[in-house]
Amino acid sequence: MEQYSHPMVALFTVVFKFSAIAFYIVYPWFFSAYFTILFAVTVLLLALDFWTVKNVSGRLLVGLRWWNEINEDGESMWHYESLDQQGMPVLNQKDSWLFWWSLYITPVVWLALGLLTLIRFQFIHLLVVGVALIFNIANIIGFTKCRKDATKQIQAFATQTVGSRMANSLQEYLV
């Protein structure tokens, strides 16, 4: 059975996601009157999850990294990084599976919690769900765009490699 290449990174990728969801669900059972604490602790856990996934897990588990910056003109500039073509096949499939599944399942869980919040008429709790969805969807958008950019780079590299090999073969044949 294949092991995780980065077990601590994989663990924290899941721990921060699970702890934010668990705290959001369990805390009101004991302290229903203290929404401020629920909000602050859950958002802190969500921020830790966002930062970990964006800056550590993405780079180590799937070889991708993204960030956004605003230039002097006020335009939003997206930047994407991926491993080179030799590094991509080295990535562990189990790491990749954990990363992508946890990335896509978490917002679904938060949407379900948001629906429960609506059904129970706890509208103030939608603030927490909204923050959770913003953090999670930002990572989904960033890594999905990054993955598409990496795929384009791999295809361009493959096309260039095949084209240069064919040109070399043709040149050798003609000489």
Kinemage of the C-alpha trace (Angstrom):
@kinemage 1
@onewidth
@group {chain A} dominant
@subgroup {mainchain}
@vectorlist {calphas} color= white
{ca met a 1} P 0.000 0.000 0.000
{ca glu a 2} L 1.336 3.375 -0.991
{ca gln a 3} L 2.232 5.734 1.868
{ca tyr a 4} L 1.922 9.505 1.983
{ca ser a 5} L 5.059 11.328 0.879
{ca his a 6} L 4.357 14.132 3.340
{ca pro a 7} L 2.312 12.603 6.172
{ca met a 8} L 2.405 15.669 8.462
{ca val a 9} L 1.277 17.967 5.657
{ca ala a 10} L -1.505 15.543 4.740
{ca leu a 11} L -2.539 15.351 8.396
{ca phe a 12} L -2.728 19.129 8.849
{ca thr a 13} L -4.541 19.505 5.531
{ca val a 14} L -7.360 17.448 7.025
{ca val a 15} L -7.038 18.519 10.684
{ca phe a 16} L -7.672 22.225 10.109
{ca lys a 17} L -10.660 21.515 7.849
{ca phe a 18} L -12.157 19.004 10.273
{ca ser a 19} L -11.480 21.102 13.369
{ca ala a 20} L -13.243 24.164 11.909
{ca ile a 21} L -16.284 22.082 10.990
{ca ala a 22} L -16.264 20.182 14.287
{ca phe a 23} L -15.949 23.350 16.373
{ca tyr a 24} L -18.772 25.005 14.422
{ca ile a 25} L -21.031 22.001 15.056
{ca val a 26} L -20.087 21.097 18.645
{ca tyr a 27} L -19.572 24.512 20.292
{ca pro a 28} L -23.280 25.571 20.223
{ca trp a 29} L -24.239 22.389 22.117
{ca phe a 30} L -22.425 23.743 25.152
{ca phe a 31} L -22.417 27.544 24.761
{ca ser a 32} L -25.273 28.720 22.560
{ca ala a 33} L -25.144 32.319 23.848
{ca tyr a 34} L -21.557 33.113 22.824
{ca phe a 35} L -21.642 33.596 19.071
{ca thr a 36} L -18.571 35.860 19.121
{ca ile a 37} L -16.367 33.037 20.380
{ca leu a 38} L -17.874 30.630 17.841
{ca phe a 39} L -17.189 33.119 15.061
{ca ala a 40} L -13.647 34.021 16.154
{ca val a 41} L -12.390 30.480 16.760
{ca thr a 42} L -14.022 29.027 13.629
{ca val a 43} L -12.669 31.825 11.425
{ca leu a 44} L -9.206 31.378 12.963
{ca leu a 45} L -9.315 27.647 12.140
{ca leu a 46} L -10.565 28.441 8.637
{ca ala a 47} L -7.725 30.928 8.141
{ca leu a 48} L -5.195 28.325 9.286
{ca asp a 49} L -6.719 25.853 6.834
{ca phe a 50} L -6.689 28.396 3.994
{ca trp a 51} L -3.054 29.339 4.609
{ca thr a 52} L -1.918 25.727 5.015
{ca val a 53} L -3.643 24.529 1.857
{ca lys a 54} L -2.598 27.537 -0.224
{ca asn a 55} L 1.046 27.772 0.848
{ca val a 56} L 2.091 24.327 2.067
{ca ser a 57} L -0.257 21.504 1.041
{ca gly a 58} L -0.706 22.658 -2.538
{ca arg a 59} L 3.002 22.923 -3.121
{ca leu a 60} L 4.025 19.673 -1.425
{ca leu a 61} L 1.070 17.389 -2.182
{ca val a 62} L 0.239 18.375 -5.774
{ca gly a 63} L 3.110 20.627 -6.847
{ca leu a 64} L 0.930 23.713 -7.353
{ca arg a 65} L 0.943 27.205 -5.867
{ca trp a 66} L -1.053 30.328 -6.624
{ca trp a 67} L -1.292 33.871 -5.391
{ca asn a 68} L -2.928 37.117 -6.323
{ca glu a 69} L -1.498 40.608 -6.147
{ca ile a 70} L -2.701 44.056 -7.105
{ca asn a 71} L -0.399 46.072 -9.374
{ca glu a 72} L 0.097 49.853 -9.358
{ca asp a 73} L -2.856 50.341 -11.742
{ca gly a 74} L -5.188 48.534 -9.344
{ca glu a 75} L -5.479 45.452 -11.571
{ca ser a 76} L -5.659 42.024 -10.007
{ca met a 77} L -2.796 39.817 -11.196
{ca trp a 78} L -3.050 36.043 -10.715
{ca his a 79} L 0.188 34.060 -10.571
{ca tyr a 80} L 0.474 30.296 -10.884
{ca glu a 81} L 3.391 27.990 -10.183
{ca ser a 82} L 3.737 24.306 -10.814
{ca leu a 83} L 6.511 21.766 -10.723
{ca asp a 84} L 8.421 21.345 -13.923
{ca gln a 85} L 7.585 18.471 -16.251
{ca gln a 86} L 10.146 16.172 -14.637
{ca gly a 87} L 8.778 16.804 -11.127
{ca met a 88} L 5.077 16.230 -11.829
{ca pro a 89} L 5.247 12.444 -12.359
{ca val a 90} L 7.161 12.096 -9.061
{ca leu a 91} L 4.168 13.319 -7.028
{ca asn a 92} L 2.501 10.739 -4.820
{ca gln a 93} L -0.973 9.718 -6.053
{ca lys a 94} L -2.268 9.246 -2.508
{ca asp a 95} L -1.180 12.790 -1.575
{ca ser a 96} L -2.876 14.161 -4.666
{ca trp a 97} L -6.088 12.239 -3.989
{ca leu a 98} L -6.286 13.522 -0.409
{ca phe a 99} L -5.611 17.097 -1.484
{ca trp a 100} L -8.217 17.271 -4.273
{ca trp a 101} L -10.948 15.377 -2.423
{ca ser a 102} L -10.561 17.446 0.734
{ca leu a 103} L -10.484 20.623 -1.350
{ca tyr a 104} L -13.795 19.830 -3.095
{ca ile a 105} L -15.692 18.076 -0.279
{ca thr a 106} L -15.209 20.777 2.364
{ca pro a 107} L -17.360 23.463 0.664
{ca val a 108} L -20.098 20.884 0.154
{ca val a 109} L -20.099 20.226 3.904
{ca trp a 110} L -20.225 23.990 4.590
{ca leu a 111} L -23.146 24.373 2.149
{ca ala a 112} L -25.008 21.626 3.990
{ca leu a 113} L -24.289 23.354 7.305
{ca gly a 114} L -25.554 26.597 5.776
{ca leu a 115} L -28.813 24.921 4.772
{ca leu a 116} L -29.224 23.558 8.306
{ca thr a 117} L -28.585 27.047 9.634
{ca leu a 118} L -31.357 28.408 7.406
{ca ile a 119} L -33.757 25.651 8.435
{ca arg a 120} L -33.071 26.359 12.125
{ca phe a 121} L -33.474 30.134 11.599
{ca gln a 122} L -29.993 30.884 12.959
{ca phe a 123} L -29.267 33.541 10.383
{ca ile a 124} L -26.313 35.061 12.240
{ca his a 125} L -24.473 31.753 11.829
{ca leu a 126} L -24.554 32.315 8.076
{ca leu a 127} L -21.678 34.750 8.651
{ca val a 128} L -19.438 31.852 9.651
{ca val a 129} L -20.661 29.700 6.775
{ca gly a 130} L -20.105 32.588 4.365
{ca val a 131} L -16.514 33.081 5.519
{ca ala a 132} L -15.904 29.338 5.254
{ca leu a 133} L -17.259 29.251 1.713
{ca ile a 134} L -15.200 32.288 0.680
{ca phe a 135} L -11.955 30.732 1.941
{ca asn a 136} L -12.699 27.328 0.433
{ca ile a 137} L -13.941 28.599 -2.923
{ca ala a 138} L -10.920 30.912 -3.233
{ca asn a 139} L -8.645 27.878 -2.880
{ca ile a 140} L -10.732 25.877 -5.350
{ca ile a 141} L -10.582 28.643 -7.949
{ca gly a 142} L -6.862 29.238 -7.406
{ca phe a 143} L -5.847 25.592 -7.580
{ca thr a 144} L -8.183 24.759 -10.467
{ca lys a 145} L -6.718 27.614 -12.531
{ca cys a 146} L -3.246 26.574 -11.451
{ca arg a 147} L -3.924 22.969 -12.476
{ca lys a 148} L -5.163 24.080 -15.903
{ca asp a 149} L -2.066 26.265 -16.321
{ca ala a 150} L 0.168 23.319 -15.367
{ca thr a 151} L -1.653 21.090 -17.870
{ca lys a 152} L -1.072 23.661 -20.626
{ca gln a 153} L 2.619 23.811 -19.721
{ca ile a 154} L 2.926 20.016 -19.851
{ca gln a 155} L 1.130 19.881 -23.216
{ca ala a 156} L 3.347 22.649 -24.616
{ca phe a 157} L 6.453 20.826 -23.365
{ca ala a 158} L 5.263 17.545 -24.887
{ca thr a 159} L 4.474 19.228 -28.214
{ca gln a 160} L 7.852 20.951 -28.248
{ca thr a 161} L 9.674 17.722 -27.355
{ca val a 162} L 7.874 15.661 -29.989
{ca gly a 163} L 8.380 18.400 -32.593
{ca ser a 164} L 12.098 18.716 -31.901
{ca arg a 165} L 12.560 14.929 -31.970
{ca met a 166} L 10.739 14.676 -35.274
{ca ala a 167} L 12.840 17.524 -36.684
{ca asn a 168} L 16.039 15.823 -35.489
{ca ser a 169} L 14.939 12.486 -36.957
{ca leu a 170} L 14.046 14.128 -40.271
{ca gln a 171} L 17.355 16.000 -40.340
{ca glu a 172} L 19.303 12.776 -39.640
{ca tyr a 173} L 17.339 10.977 -42.356
{ca leu a 174} L 18.040 13.690 -44.933
{ca val a 175} L 21.747 13.875 -44.106
